[in-house]
């Protein structure tokens, strides 16, 4: 019998991924507001607003996938 606490399995920390939801929300809001500003300035009809939303979502998703792949490589 060992006298120490039971050992926890090594794996990725679930709190590490908690910030991705906030990152997604903030990036989409920033890119949408920037797109609205550009649309007003250039006189386009929501072109840059929609493009900004897709770029922010895609960028955050790419960041999440890259982080998950890196963590999976460390913990086979």
C-alpha positions as CSV (number, residue, x, y, z in Angstrom):
1,X,0.0,0.0,0.0
2,X,1.3,3.4,-0.9
3,X,0.7,6.3,1.5
4,X,0.2,9.0,-1.1
5,X,-2.9,10.2,-2.8
6,X,-4.1,8.2,-5.9
7,X,-2.4,9.1,-9.1
8,X,-4.4,10.9,-11.7
9,X,-4.1,9.9,-15.3
10,X,-2.0,12.2,-17.3
11,X,-4.0,14.0,-20.0
12,X,-4.8,17.4,-21.3
13,X,-6.1,19.9,-18.8
14,X,-9.8,20.5,-19.7
15,X,-9.6,24.1,-18.5
16,X,-7.0,24.7,-21.2
17,X,-9.9,24.7,-23.7
18,X,-12.3,26.8,-21.7
19,X,-11.1,30.1,-23.3
20,X,-11.9,29.1,-26.8
21,X,-15.6,30.1,-26.4
22,X,-14.6,33.5,-25.2
23,X,-12.0,33.8,-27.9
24,X,-14.6,32.9,-30.6
25,X,-17.1,35.5,-29.3
26,X,-14.6,38.3,-29.0
27,X,-13.0,37.7,-32.3
28,X,-16.4,37.5,-34.1
29,X,-17.6,40.7,-32.5
30,X,-14.4,42.6,-33.3
31,X,-14.3,41.4,-36.9
32,X,-18.0,42.1,-37.4
33,X,-17.7,45.6,-36.0
34,X,-14.6,46.2,-38.2
35,X,-16.6,44.9,-41.2
36,X,-19.5,47.2,-40.4
37,X,-17.1,50.2,-40.2
38,X,-15.5,49.2,-43.6
39,X,-19.0,48.7,-45.2
40,X,-20.1,52.2,-44.1
41,X,-16.8,53.8,-45.2
42,X,-16.8,52.1,-48.6
43,X,-20.5,52.0,-49.2
44,X,-20.8,48.2,-49.6
45,X,-23.8,46.2,-48.5
46,X,-22.6,44.0,-45.6
47,X,-19.9,42.5,-47.7
48,X,-17.1,43.1,-45.2
49,X,-19.4,42.3,-42.2
50,X,-20.1,38.8,-43.5
51,X,-16.5,38.3,-44.6
52,X,-15.3,39.4,-41.1
53,X,-17.6,37.0,-39.3
54,X,-16.4,34.1,-41.5
55,X,-12.8,35.0,-41.1
56,X,-13.1,35.2,-37.3
57,X,-14.9,31.9,-37.0
58,X,-12.5,30.2,-39.3
59,X,-9.5,31.6,-37.6
60,X,-10.7,30.5,-34.1
61,X,-11.6,27.0,-35.4
62,X,-8.2,26.7,-37.0
63,X,-6.6,27.7,-33.7
64,X,-8.6,25.1,-31.8
65,X,-7.8,22.3,-34.3
66,X,-4.1,23.2,-34.2
67,X,-4.1,23.1,-30.4
68,X,-6.0,19.8,-30.2
69,X,-3.6,18.2,-32.7
70,X,-0.6,19.4,-30.8
71,X,-2.0,18.1,-27.5
72,X,-3.0,14.8,-29.1
73,X,0.6,14.4,-30.3
74,X,1.9,14.8,-26.8
75,X,-0.5,12.3,-25.3
76,X,-0.9,9.3,-27.6
